[in-house]
């Protein structure tokens, strides 16, 4: 069966089949659009919820009166080691 025969076969279908196919296509497109809208709405709700929680944490830290000039309390519990270092200049000392 070539393309011309296939088109002739489709052309002989009754109008009821064409209408059912058209209604099915419209329903499929509507469901696809609603599905994408649903995915977008869920993503937006999740992002807004995360932003609200982060804003609450930020505002709580802002109004708690913690001194921002000091390191957090967890920093003092760690181990600090002094390190000495030497800068080595790798350029040639000879001037042209």
C-alpha positions in Angstrom: 0.0 0.0 0.0 1.5 3.3 -1.1 0.7 6.8 0.2 -2.0 7.4 -2.5 -3.9 4.3 -1.7 -3.7 5.2 2.0 -5.2 8.6 1.4 -7.9 7.1 -0.8 -8.7 4.7 2.1 -9.0 7.5 4.6 -11.1 9.6 2.2 -13.7 6.8 2.0 -14.3 6.8 5.8 -17.8 7.9 6.9 -18.3 11.4 8.5 -19.0 9.8 11.8 -15.4 8.4 12.0 -14.1 11.9 11.0 -16.1 13.6 13.7 -15.0 11.0 16.3 -11.4 11.5 15.4 -11.8 15.3 15.5 -13.4 15.1 19.0 -10.7 12.7 20.2 -8.0 15.0 18.9 -9.6 18.0 20.7 -10.0 16.0 23.9 -6.3 14.9 23.7 -5.1 18.5 23.2 -7.3 19.7 26.1 -5.9 17.1 28.4 -2.4 17.8 27.3 -2.8 21.5 28.0 -4.5 20.9 31.3 -1.7 18.4 32.2 1.0 21.0 31.5 -0.9 23.6 33.4 -1.2 21.3 36.3 2.5 20.6 36.3 3.2 24.3 36.1 0.8 25.1 39.0 2.4 22.4 41.2 5.9 23.8 40.4 4.7 27.3 41.2 3.1 26.2 44.5 6.3 24.4 45.5 8.5 27.5 44.6 6.2 29.9 46.5 6.2 27.6 49.5 10.0 27.4 49.6 10.3 31.2 49.2 7.9 31.7 52.1 9.8 29.4 54.4 13.1 31.0 53.4 11.6 34.5 54.0 10.4 33.4 57.5 13.9 32.1 58.4 15.5 35.3 57.1 13.1 37.6 58.9 13.5 35.6 62.1 17.3 35.9 61.9 16.9 39.6 61.1 14.8 40.4 64.1 16.4 38.1 66.6 19.2 40.6 67.1 22.1 38.3 66.4 25.4 40.2 65.9 26.4 39.7 62.3 30.0 40.8 63.1 30.8 37.6 64.9 31.1 34.1 63.4 28.4 31.6 64.1 28.6 29.7 67.3 29.3 26.4 65.5 32.6 27.9 64.2 34.2 28.1 67.6 33.6 24.4 68.1 35.9 23.5 65.2 39.7 23.1 65.2 41.7 26.1 63.9 45.3 25.6 62.8 47.8 28.4 62.1 49.7 28.0 58.9 52.8 29.9 57.7 53.5 30.3 54.1 56.2 31.7 51.9 55.7 33.5 48.6 58.2 32.3 46.0 58.8 34.6 43.0 59.5 32.5 39.9 60.6 35.3 37.6 64.1 35.4 36.4 66.2 38.0 38.3 68.2 38.8 35.2 67.1 41.9 33.4 67.7 42.1 29.7 
